[in-house]
Amino acid sequence: MDDAAYDDLISSVTPHESSGGVTTYRNTVSIACPACEKPFDDLVVCEEEYNSLELSMLLDLCVTTHDDDVLLFTHKK
C-alpha cells in the first residue's frame, strides 16, 4: 500500500486501542477493504517485527503491508 492510500485510510477510520506494537481502528463509515473490496470491521496495524494476537471470535482476515507494518482487515463472520 502506498503512502497516500495509507494516509487516506488512517484518516478515515476511528482509533480504538494501542498496545504492545499493535494499534486497532474501527471502520465506522464502511470503507471498502483494499483486498476484497467489501467493508471491513476493524483495521489492525502490527508495528513490531513480531506480534501475537488473541482472537475472541471467528474472523475472516485480509492482509497487506505498508512500509514494515502488517495491516490486517477483519471481517466478522
PyMOL Python script that loads the backbone (N, CA, C, O; Angstrom):
from pymol import cmd

cmd.read_pdbstr("""\
ATOM      1  N   MET A   1       0.855  -1.168   0.000  1.00  0.00           N
ATOM      2  CA  MET A   1       0.000   0.000   0.000  1.00  0.00           C
ATOM      3  C   MET A   1       0.900   1.230   0.000  1.00  0.00           C
ATOM      4  O   MET A   1       1.829   1.328   0.802  1.00  0.00           O
ATOM      5  N   ASP A   2       0.624   2.154  -0.892  1.00  0.00           N
ATOM      6  CA  ASP A   2       1.468   3.346  -0.958  1.00  0.00           C
ATOM      7  C   ASP A   2       1.100   4.334   0.159  1.00  0.00           C
ATOM      8  O   ASP A   2       0.070   4.194   0.819  1.00  0.00           O
ATOM      9  N   ASP A   3       1.962   5.325   0.351  1.00  0.00           N
ATOM     10  CA  ASP A   3       1.791   6.275   1.458  1.00  0.00           C
ATOM     11  C   ASP A   3       0.478   7.050   1.364  1.00  0.00           C
ATOM     12  O   ASP A   3      -0.180   7.260   2.383  1.00  0.00           O
ATOM     13  N   ALA A   4       0.092   7.472   0.182  1.00  0.00           N
ATOM     14  CA  ALA A   4      -1.140   8.253   0.026  1.00  0.00           C
ATOM     15  C   ALA A   4      -2.367   7.422   0.396  1.00  0.00           C
ATOM     16  O   ALA A   4      -3.256   7.909   1.093  1.00  0.00           O
ATOM     17  N   ALA A   5      -2.420   6.183  -0.063  1.00  0.00           N
ATOM     18  CA  ALA A   5      -3.553   5.303   0.266  1.00  0.00           C
ATOM     19  C   ALA A   5      -3.597   5.017   1.763  1.00  0.00           C
ATOM     20  O   ALA A   5      -4.670   4.996   2.366  1.00  0.00           O
ATOM     21  N   TYR A   6      -2.419   4.795   2.364  1.00  0.00           N
ATOM     22  CA  TYR A   6      -2.342   4.540   3.804  1.00  0.00           C
ATOM     23  C   TYR A   6      -2.822   5.761   4.586  1.00  0.00           C
ATOM     24  O   TYR A   6      -3.611   5.623   5.521  1.00  0.00           O
ATOM     25  N   ASP A   7      -2.359   6.938   4.219  1.00  0.00           N
ATOM     26  CA  ASP A   7      -2.770   8.160   4.913  1.00  0.00           C
ATOM     27  C   ASP A   7      -4.274   8.384   4.799  1.00  0.00           C
ATOM     28  O   ASP A   7      -4.916   8.767   5.777  1.00  0.00           O
ATOM     29  N   ASP A   8      -4.844   8.152   3.617  1.00  0.00           N
ATOM     30  CA  ASP A   8      -6.296   8.278   3.432  1.00  0.00           C
ATOM     31  C   ASP A   8      -7.045   7.287   4.316  1.00  0.00           C
ATOM     32  O   ASP A   8      -8.045   7.635   4.944  1.00  0.00           O
ATOM     33  N   LEU A   9      -6.556   6.059   4.360  1.00  0.00           N
ATOM     34  CA  LEU A   9      -7.191   5.028   5.170  1.00  0.00           C
ATOM     35  C   LEU A   9      -7.171   5.395   6.646  1.00  0.00           C
ATOM     36  O   LEU A   9      -8.210   5.375   7.305  1.00  0.00           O
ATOM     37  N   ILE A  10      -5.997   5.731   7.168  1.00  0.00           N
ATOM     38  CA  ILE A  10      -5.862   6.038   8.593  1.00  0.00           C
ATOM     39  C   ILE A  10      -6.681   7.266   8.983  1.00  0.00           C
ATOM     40  O   ILE A  10      -7.206   7.332  10.095  1.00  0.00           O
ATOM     41  N   SER A  11      -6.792   8.234   8.083  1.00  0.00           N
ATOM     42  CA  SER A  11      -7.569   9.430   8.406  1.00  0.00           C
ATOM     43  C   SER A  11      -9.074   9.167   8.368  1.00  0.00           C
ATOM     44  O   SER A  11      -9.852   9.986   8.855  1.00  0.00           O
ATOM     45  N   SER A  12      -9.494   8.036   7.796  1.00  0.00           N
ATOM     46  CA  SER A  12     -10.914   7.726   7.668  1.00  0.00           C
ATOM     47  C   SER A  12     -11.445   6.766   8.719  1.00  0.00           C
ATOM     48  O   SER A  12     -12.660   6.665   8.891  1.00  0.00           O
ATOM     49  N   VAL A  13     -10.579   6.063   9.422  1.00  0.00           N
ATOM     50  CA  VAL A  13     -11.011   5.105  10.444  1.00  0.00           C
ATOM     51  C   VAL A  13     -10.884   5.729  11.833  1.00  0.00           C
ATOM     52  O   VAL A  13     -10.189   6.730  12.010  1.00  0.00           O
ATOM     53  N   THR A  14     -11.557   5.134  12.811  1.00  0.00           N
ATOM     54  CA  THR A  14     -11.594   5.657  14.174  1.00  0.00           C
ATOM     55  C   THR A  14     -10.610   4.898  15.055  1.00  0.00           C
ATOM     56  O   THR A  14     -10.721   3.679  15.184  1.00  0.00           O
ATOM     57  N   PRO A  15      -9.631   5.601  15.676  1.00  0.00           N
ATOM     58  CA  PRO A  15      -8.702   4.915  16.570  1.00  0.00           C
ATOM     59  C   PRO A  15      -9.465   4.219  17.700  1.00  0.00           C
ATOM     60  O   PRO A  15     -10.418   4.768  18.254  1.00  0.00           O
ATOM     61  N   HIS A  16      -9.029   3.011  18.026  1.00  0.00           N
ATOM     62  CA  HIS A  16      -9.714   2.250  19.077  1.00  0.00           C
ATOM     63  C   HIS A  16      -8.776   1.923  20.241  1.00  0.00           C
ATOM     64  O   HIS A  16      -9.079   2.242  21.391  1.00  0.00           O
ATOM     65  N   GLU A  17      -7.644   1.291  19.946  1.00  0.00           N
ATOM     66  CA  GLU A  17      -6.762   0.831  21.021  1.00  0.00           C
ATOM     67  C   GLU A  17      -5.335   0.713  20.495  1.00  0.00           C
ATOM     68  O   GLU A  17      -5.117   0.387  19.328  1.00  0.00           O
ATOM     69  N   SER A  18      -4.366   0.982  21.371  1.00  0.00           N
ATOM     70  CA  SER A  18      -2.960   0.830  21.008  1.00  0.00           C
ATOM     71  C   SER A  18      -2.216   0.228  22.190  1.00  0.00           C
ATOM     72  O   SER A  18      -2.273   0.739  23.308  1.00  0.00           O
ATOM     73  N   SER A  19      -1.512  -0.878  21.915  1.00  0.00           N
ATOM     74  CA  SER A  19      -0.793  -1.558  22.987  1.00  0.00           C
ATOM     75  C   SER A  19       0.205  -2.547  22.400  1.00  0.00           C
ATOM     76  O   SER A  19      -0.131  -3.302  21.488  1.00  0.00           O
ATOM     77  N   GLY A  20       1.416  -2.545  22.913  1.00  0.00           N
ATOM     78  CA  GLY A  20       2.409  -3.555  22.560  1.00  0.00           C
ATOM     79  C   GLY A  20       2.721  -3.664  21.093  1.00  0.00           C
ATOM     80  O   GLY A  20       2.907  -4.773  20.591  1.00  0.00           O
ATOM     81  N   GLY A  21       2.787  -2.548  20.380  1.00  0.00           N
ATOM     82  CA  GLY A  21       3.125  -2.593  18.963  1.00  0.00           C
ATOM     83  C   GLY A  21       1.967  -2.907  18.052  1.00  0.00           C
ATOM     84  O   GLY A  21       2.161  -3.109  16.853  1.00  0.00           O
ATOM     85  N   VAL A  22       0.746  -2.954  18.602  1.00  0.00           N
ATOM     86  CA  VAL A  22      -0.453  -3.221  17.815  1.00  0.00           C
ATOM     87  C   VAL A  22      -1.434  -2.070  18.030  1.00  0.00           C
ATOM     88  O   VAL A  22      -1.747  -1.717  19.167  1.00  0.00           O
ATOM     89  N   THR A  23      -1.913  -1.491  16.935  1.00  0.00           N
ATOM     90  CA  THR A  23      -2.906  -0.428  17.003  1.00  0.00           C
ATOM     91  C   THR A  23      -4.142  -0.879  16.248  1.00  0.00           C
ATOM     92  O   THR A  23      -4.041  -1.392  15.134  1.00  0.00           O
ATOM     93  N   THR A  24      -5.315  -0.687  16.854  1.00  0.00           N
ATOM     94  CA  THR A  24      -6.551  -1.073  16.196  1.00  0.00           C
ATOM     95  C   THR A  24      -7.409   0.157  15.913  1.00  0.00           C
ATOM     96  O   THR A  24      -7.419   1.130  16.667  1.00  0.00           O
ATOM     97  N   TYR A  25      -8.120   0.075  14.805  1.00  0.00           N
ATOM     98  CA  TYR A  25      -9.010   1.142  14.363  1.00  0.00           C
ATOM     99  C   TYR A  25     -10.350   0.517  14.003  1.00  0.00           C
ATOM    100  O   TYR A  25     -10.396  -0.613  13.517  1.00  0.00           O
ATOM    101  N   ARG A  26     -11.443   1.243  14.237  1.00  0.00           N
ATOM    102  CA  ARG A  26     -12.789   0.798  13.865  1.00  0.00           C
ATOM    103  C   ARG A  26     -13.192   1.451  12.547  1.00  0.00           C
ATOM    104  O   ARG A  26     -12.939   2.635  12.324  1.00  0.00           O
ATOM    105  N   ASN A  27     -13.805   0.684  11.701  1.00  0.00           N
ATOM    106  CA  ASN A  27     -14.311   1.183  10.426  1.00  0.00           C
ATOM    107  C   ASN A  27     -15.771   1.593  10.645  1.00  0.00           C
ATOM    108  O   ASN A  27     -16.682   0.796  10.421  1.00  0.00           O
ATOM    109  N   THR A  28     -15.986   2.814  11.073  1.00  0.00           N
ATOM    110  CA  THR A  28     -17.335   3.286  11.402  1.00  0.00           C
ATOM    111  C   THR A  28     -18.061   3.881  10.204  1.00  0.00           C
ATOM    112  O   THR A  28     -19.231   4.248  10.313  1.00  0.00           O
ATOM    113  N   VAL A  29     -17.385   3.984   9.061  1.00  0.00           N
ATOM    114  CA  VAL A  29     -18.003   4.588   7.874  1.00  0.00           C
ATOM    115  C   VAL A  29     -18.046   3.631   6.671  1.00  0.00           C
ATOM    116  O   VAL A  29     -18.236   4.069   5.536  1.00  0.00           O
ATOM    117  N   SER A  30     -17.871   2.341   6.920  1.00  0.00           N
ATOM    118  CA  SER A  30     -17.980   1.293   5.887  1.00  0.00           C
ATOM    119  C   SER A  30     -17.040   1.477   4.702  1.00  0.00           C
ATOM    120  O   SER A  30     -17.454   1.363   3.548  1.00  0.00           O
ATOM    121  N   ILE A  31     -15.780   1.762   4.989  1.00  0.00           N
ATOM    122  CA  ILE A  31     -14.755   1.843   3.950  1.00  0.00           C
ATOM    123  C   ILE A  31     -14.526   0.442   3.392  1.00  0.00           C
ATOM    124  O   ILE A  31     -14.565  -0.538   4.135  1.00  0.00           O
ATOM    125  N   ALA A  32     -14.290   0.348   2.103  1.00  0.00           N
ATOM    126  CA  ALA A  32     -14.035  -0.941   1.458  1.00  0.00           C
ATOM    127  C   ALA A  32     -12.621  -1.427   1.769  1.00  0.00           C
ATOM    128  O   ALA A  32     -11.673  -0.643   1.789  1.00  0.00           O
ATOM    129  N   CYS A  33     -12.498  -2.708   2.007  1.00  0.00           N
ATOM    130  CA  CYS A  33     -11.206  -3.359   2.208  1.00  0.00           C
ATOM    131  C   CYS A  33     -10.425  -3.306   0.890  1.00  0.00           C
ATOM    132  O   CYS A  33     -10.991  -3.601  -0.163  1.00  0.00           O
ATOM    133  N   PRO A  34      -9.145  -2.940   0.923  1.00  0.00           N
ATOM    134  CA  PRO A  34      -8.376  -2.873  -0.321  1.00  0.00           C
ATOM    135  C   PRO A  34      -8.132  -4.252  -0.955  1.00  0.00           C
ATOM    136  O   PRO A  34      -7.832  -4.336  -2.146  1.00  0.00           O
ATOM    137  N   ALA A  35      -8.256  -5.319  -0.180  1.00  0.00           N
ATOM    138  CA  ALA A  35      -8.000  -6.655  -0.719  1.00  0.00           C
ATOM    139  C   ALA A  35      -9.241  -7.278  -1.359  1.00  0.00           C
ATOM    140  O   ALA A  35      -9.169  -7.805  -2.469  1.00  0.00           O
ATOM    141  N   CYS A  36     -10.378  -7.219  -0.662  1.00  0.00           N
ATOM    142  CA  CYS A  36     -11.580  -7.895  -1.165  1.00  0.00           C
ATOM    143  C   CYS A  36     -12.686  -6.930  -1.597  1.00  0.00           C
ATOM    144  O   CYS A  36     -13.696  -7.351  -2.160  1.00  0.00           O
ATOM    145  N   GLU A  37     -12.495  -5.657  -1.337  1.00  0.00           N
ATOM    146  CA  GLU A  37     -13.421  -4.592  -1.718  1.00  0.00           C
ATOM    147  C   GLU A  37     -14.767  -4.632  -0.998  1.00  0.00           C
ATOM    148  O   GLU A  37     -15.709  -3.959  -1.416  1.00  0.00           O
ATOM    149  N   LYS A  38     -14.869  -5.417   0.086  1.00  0.00           N
ATOM    150  CA  LYS A  38     -16.058  -5.416   0.941  1.00  0.00           C
ATOM    151  C   LYS A  38     -15.745  -4.582   2.178  1.00  0.00           C
ATOM    152  O   LYS A  38     -14.583  -4.512   2.580  1.00  0.00           O
ATOM    153  N   PRO A  39     -16.743  -3.945   2.797  1.00  0.00           N
ATOM    154  CA  PRO A  39     -16.460  -3.193   4.026  1.00  0.00           C
ATOM    155  C   PRO A  39     -15.845  -4.096   5.091  1.00  0.00           C
ATOM    156  O   PRO A  39     -16.279  -5.234   5.269  1.00  0.00           O
ATOM    157  N   PHE A  40     -14.850  -3.599   5.787  1.00  0.00           N
ATOM    158  CA  PHE A  40     -14.215  -4.353   6.863  1.00  0.00           C
ATOM    159  C   PHE A  40     -14.709  -3.811   8.198  1.00  0.00           C
ATOM    160  O   PHE A  40     -15.271  -2.717   8.258  1.00  0.00           O
ATOM    161  N   ASP A  41     -14.501  -4.578   9.274  1.00  0.00           N
ATOM    162  CA  ASP A  41     -14.935  -4.155  10.607  1.00  0.00           C
ATOM    163  C   ASP A  41     -13.845  -3.374  11.322  1.00  0.00           C
ATOM    164  O   ASP A  41     -14.078  -2.261  11.793  1.00  0.00           O
ATOM    165  N   ASP A  42     -12.665  -3.952  11.403  1.00  0.00           N
ATOM    166  CA  ASP A  42     -11.549  -3.325  12.109  1.00  0.00           C
ATOM    167  C   ASP A  42     -10.280  -3.415  11.281  1.00  0.00           C
ATOM    168  O   ASP A  42     -10.114  -4.313  10.456  1.00  0.00           O
ATOM    169  N   LEU A  43      -9.396  -2.471  11.518  1.00  0.00           N
ATOM    170  CA  LEU A  43      -8.054  -2.488  10.946  1.00  0.00           C
ATOM    171  C   LEU A  43      -7.088  -2.692  12.095  1.00  0.00           C
ATOM    172  O   LEU A  43      -7.120  -1.952  13.078  1.00  0.00           O
ATOM    173  N   VAL A  44      -6.230  -3.692  11.978  1.00  0.00           N
ATOM    174  CA  VAL A  44      -5.206  -3.971  12.987  1.00  0.00           C
ATOM    175  C   VAL A  44      -3.859  -3.715  12.333  1.00  0.00           C
ATOM    176  O   VAL A  44      -3.515  -4.349  11.335  1.00  0.00           O
ATOM    177  N   VAL A  45      -3.087  -2.773  12.905  1.00  0.00           N
ATOM    178  CA  VAL A  45      -1.772  -2.443  12.371  1.00  0.00           C
ATOM    179  C   VAL A  45      -0.727  -3.015  13.324  1.00  0.00           C
ATOM    180  O   VAL A  45      -0.651  -2.612  14.485  1.00  0.00           O
ATOM    181  N   CYS A  46       0.075  -3.953  12.833  1.00  0.00           N
ATOM    182  CA  CYS A  46       1.138  -4.589  13.614  1.00  0.00           C
ATOM    183  C   CYS A  46       2.438  -3.871  13.283  1.00  0.00           C
ATOM    184  O   CYS A  46       2.946  -3.968  12.166  1.00  0.00           O
ATOM    185  N   GLU A  47       2.974  -3.147  14.269  1.00  0.00           N
ATOM    186  CA  GLU A  47       4.113  -2.261  14.032  1.00  0.00           C
ATOM    187  C   GLU A  47       5.463  -2.863  14.411  1.00  0.00           C
ATOM    188  O   GLU A  47       6.505  -2.331  14.028  1.00  0.00           O
ATOM    189  N   GLU A  48       5.456  -3.946  15.143  1.00  0.00           N
ATOM    190  CA  GLU A  48       6.699  -4.583  15.580  1.00  0.00           C
ATOM    191  C   GLU A  48       7.040  -5.752  14.660  1.00  0.00           C
ATOM    192  O   GLU A  48       6.206  -6.201  13.873  1.00  0.00           O
ATOM    193  N   GLU A  49       8.272  -6.236  14.767  1.00  0.00           N
ATOM    194  CA  GLU A  49       8.684  -7.368  13.937  1.00  0.00           C
ATOM    195  C   GLU A  49       7.877  -8.617  14.261  1.00  0.00           C
ATOM    196  O   GLU A  49       7.527  -9.383  13.363  1.00  0.00           O
ATOM    197  N   TYR A  50       7.580  -8.826  15.548  1.00  0.00           N
ATOM    198  CA  TYR A  50       6.787  -9.972  15.996  1.00  0.00           C
ATOM    199  C   TYR A  50       5.634  -9.459  16.844  1.00  0.00           C
ATOM    200  O   TYR A  50       5.830  -8.627  17.730  1.00  0.00           O
ATOM    201  N   ASN A  51       4.445  -9.951  16.576  1.00  0.00           N
ATOM    202  CA  ASN A  51       3.264  -9.619  17.362  1.00  0.00           C
ATOM    203  C   ASN A  51       2.454 -10.877  17.564  1.00  0.00           C
ATOM    204  O   ASN A  51       2.488 -11.794  16.743  1.00  0.00           O
ATOM    205  N   SER A  52       1.723 -10.914  18.665  1.00  0.00           N
ATOM    206  CA  SER A  52       0.820 -12.014  18.941  1.00  0.00           C
ATOM    207  C   SER A  52      -0.580 -11.445  19.101  1.00  0.00           C
ATOM    208  O   SER A  52      -0.785 -10.468  19.820  1.00  0.00           O
ATOM    209  N   LEU A  53      -1.533 -12.061  18.430  1.00  0.00           N
ATOM    210  CA  LEU A  53      -2.918 -11.610  18.515  1.00  0.00           C
ATOM    211  C   LEU A  53      -3.761 -12.714  19.124  1.00  0.00           C
ATOM    212  O   LEU A  53      -3.669 -13.874  18.722  1.00  0.00           O
ATOM    213  N   GLU A  54      -4.580 -12.347  20.096  1.00  0.00           N
ATOM    214  CA  GLU A  54      -5.511 -13.296  20.698  1.00  0.00           C
ATOM    215  C   GLU A  54      -6.900 -12.945  20.208  1.00  0.00           C
ATOM    216  O   GLU A  54      -7.448 -11.901  20.559  1.00  0.00           O
ATOM    217  N   LEU A  55      -7.461 -13.812  19.405  1.00  0.00           N
ATOM    218  CA  LEU A  55      -8.764 -13.551  18.811  1.00  0.00           C
ATOM    219  C   LEU A  55      -9.865 -14.166  19.667  1.00  0.00           C
ATOM    220  O   LEU A  55      -9.772 -15.322  20.082  1.00  0.00           O
ATOM    221  N   SER A  56     -10.899 -13.388  19.922  1.00  0.00           N
ATOM    222  CA  SER A  56     -12.008 -13.867  20.749  1.00  0.00           C
ATOM    223  C   SER A  56     -13.203 -14.306  19.912  1.00  0.00           C
ATOM    224  O   SER A  56     -14.208 -14.765  20.455  1.00  0.00           O
ATOM    225  N   MET A  57     -13.099 -14.166  18.584  1.00  0.00           N
ATOM    226  CA  MET A  57     -14.189 -14.580  17.702  1.00  0.00           C
ATOM    227  C   MET A  57     -13.627 -15.047  16.370  1.00  0.00           C
ATOM    228  O   MET A  57     -12.471 -14.779  16.042  1.00  0.00           O
ATOM    229  N   LEU A  58     -14.439 -15.734  15.623  1.00  0.00           N
ATOM    230  CA  LEU A  58     -14.053 -16.222  14.305  1.00  0.00           C
ATOM    231  C   LEU A  58     -14.121 -15.065  13.319  1.00  0.00           C
ATOM    232  O   LEU A  58     -15.157 -14.413  13.193  1.00  0.00           O
ATOM    233  N   LEU A  59     -13.015 -14.809  12.615  1.00  0.00           N
ATOM    234  CA  LEU A  59     -12.922 -13.690  11.681  1.00  0.00           C
ATOM    235  C   LEU A  59     -12.317 -14.140  10.363  1.00  0.00           C
ATOM    236  O   LEU A  59     -11.494 -15.053  10.319  1.00  0.00           O
ATOM    237  N   ASP A  60     -12.737 -13.485   9.295  1.00  0.00           N
ATOM    238  CA  ASP A  60     -12.009 -13.575   8.042  1.00  0.00           C
ATOM    239  C   ASP A  60     -11.010 -12.430   8.058  1.00  0.00           C
ATOM    240  O   ASP A  60     -11.319 -11.343   8.547  1.00  0.00           O
ATOM    241  N   LEU A  61      -9.821 -12.661   7.532  1.00  0.00           N
ATOM    242  CA  LEU A  61      -8.780 -11.641   7.521  1.00  0.00           C
ATOM    243  C   LEU A  61      -8.291 -11.385   6.109  1.00  0.00           C
ATOM    244  O   LEU A  61      -8.099 -12.318   5.329  1.00  0.00           O
ATOM    245  N   CYS A  62      -8.092 -10.122   5.787  1.00  0.00           N
ATOM    246  CA  CYS A  62      -7.396  -9.719   4.568  1.00  0.00           C
ATOM    247  C   CYS A  62      -6.126  -9.016   5.028  1.00  0.00           C
ATOM    248  O   CYS A  62      -6.121  -8.369   6.075  1.00  0.00           O
ATOM    249  N   VAL A  63      -5.053  -9.134   4.259  1.00  0.00           N
ATOM    250  CA  VAL A  63      -3.747  -8.652   4.708  1.00  0.00           C
ATOM    251  C   VAL A  63      -3.055  -7.854   3.614  1.00  0.00           C
ATOM    252  O   VAL A  63      -3.132  -8.191   2.433  1.00  0.00           O
ATOM    253  N   THR A  64      -2.377  -6.788   4.032  1.00  0.00           N
ATOM    254  CA  THR A  64      -1.464  -6.057   3.164  1.00  0.00           C
ATOM    255  C   THR A  64      -0.359  -5.475   4.049  1.00  0.00           C
ATOM    256  O   THR A  64      -0.353  -5.688   5.262  1.00  0.00           O
ATOM    257  N   THR A  65       0.559  -4.754   3.447  1.00  0.00           N
ATOM    258  CA  THR A  65       1.638  -4.129   4.204  1.00  0.00           C
ATOM    259  C   THR A  65       1.770  -2.665   3.819  1.00  0.00           C
ATOM    260  O   THR A  65       1.367  -2.242   2.736  1.00  0.00           O
ATOM    261  N   HIS A  66       2.347  -1.907   4.740  1.00  0.00           N
ATOM    262  CA  HIS A  66       2.745  -0.518   4.488  1.00  0.00           C
ATOM    263  C   HIS A  66       4.073  -0.324   5.179  1.00  0.00           C
ATOM    264  O   HIS A  66       4.172  -0.517   6.391  1.00  0.00           O
ATOM    265  N   ASP A  67       5.098   0.053   4.433  1.00  0.00           N
ATOM    266  CA  ASP A  67       6.471   0.101   4.948  1.00  0.00           C
ATOM    267  C   ASP A  67       6.768  -1.263   5.569  1.00  0.00           C
ATOM    268  O   ASP A  67       6.675  -2.280   4.881  1.00  0.00           O
ATOM    269  N   ASP A  68       7.123  -1.306   6.852  1.00  0.00           N
ATOM    270  CA  ASP A  68       7.399  -2.581   7.514  1.00  0.00           C
ATOM    271  C   ASP A  68       6.238  -3.051   8.388  1.00  0.00           C
ATOM    272  O   ASP A  68       6.376  -4.032   9.117  1.00  0.00           O
ATOM    273  N   ASP A  69       5.099  -2.365   8.324  1.00  0.00           N
ATOM    274  CA  ASP A  69       3.947  -2.722   9.150  1.00  0.00           C
ATOM    275  C   ASP A  69       3.023  -3.674   8.384  1.00  0.00           C
ATOM    276  O   ASP A  69       2.869  -3.570   7.167  1.00  0.00           O
ATOM    277  N   VAL A  70       2.418  -4.597   9.122  1.00  0.00           N
ATOM    278  CA  VAL A  70       1.419  -5.503   8.558  1.00  0.00           C
ATOM    279  C   VAL A  70       0.047  -4.935   8.904  1.00  0.00           C
ATOM    280  O   VAL A  70      -0.207  -4.567  10.051  1.00  0.00           O
ATOM    281  N   LEU A  71      -0.831  -4.864   7.915  1.00  0.00           N
ATOM    282  CA  LEU A  71      -2.185  -4.376   8.120  1.00  0.00           C
ATOM    283  C   LEU A  71      -3.161  -5.523   7.933  1.00  0.00           C
ATOM    284  O   LEU A  71      -3.203  -6.154   6.877  1.00  0.00           O
ATOM    285  N   LEU A  72      -3.944  -5.787   8.970  1.00  0.00           N
ATOM    286  CA  LEU A  72      -4.957  -6.841   8.936  1.00  0.00           C
ATOM    287  C   LEU A  72      -6.334  -6.188   8.909  1.00  0.00           C
ATOM    288  O   LEU A  72      -6.650  -5.354   9.757  1.00  0.00           O
ATOM    289  N   PHE A  73      -7.138  -6.567   7.946  1.00  0.00           N
ATOM    290  CA  PHE A  73      -8.514  -6.079   7.844  1.00  0.00           C
ATOM    291  C   PHE A  73      -9.422  -7.207   8.285  1.00  0.00           C
ATOM    292  O   PHE A  73      -9.434  -8.271   7.666  1.00  0.00           O
ATOM    293  N   THR A  74     -10.189  -6.987   9.356  1.00  0.00           N
ATOM    294  CA  THR A  74     -11.039  -8.051   9.886  1.00  0.00           C
ATOM    295  C   THR A  74     -12.442  -7.958   9.310  1.00  0.00           C
ATOM    296  O   THR A  74     -12.974  -6.873   9.073  1.00  0.00           O
ATOM    297  N   HIS A  75     -13.024  -9.135   9.093  1.00  0.00           N
ATOM    298  CA  HIS A  75     -14.397  -9.260   8.628  1.00  0.00           C
ATOM    299  C   HIS A  75     -15.073 -10.259   9.560  1.00  0.00           C
ATOM    300  O   HIS A  75     -14.759 -11.449   9.533  1.00  0.00           O
ATOM    301  N   LYS A  76     -16.000  -9.775  10.386  1.00  0.00           N
ATOM    302  CA  LYS A  76     -16.700 -10.667  11.312  1.00  0.00           C
ATOM    303  C   LYS A  76     -17.590 -11.607  10.547  1.00  0.00           C
ATOM    304  O   LYS A  76     -18.216 -11.233   9.555  1.00  0.00           O
ATOM    305  N   LYS A  77     -17.637 -12.828  11.018  1.00  0.00           N
ATOM    306  CA  LYS A  77     -18.475 -13.868  10.380  1.00  0.00           C
ATOM    307  C   LYS A  77     -19.900 -13.729  10.823  1.00  0.00           C
ATOM    308  O   LYS A  77     -20.757 -14.505  10.400  1.00  0.00           O
TER     309      LYS A  77
END
""", "prot")
cmd.dss("prot")
cmd.show_as("cartoon", "prot")
cmd.util.cbc("prot")
cmd.orient("prot")
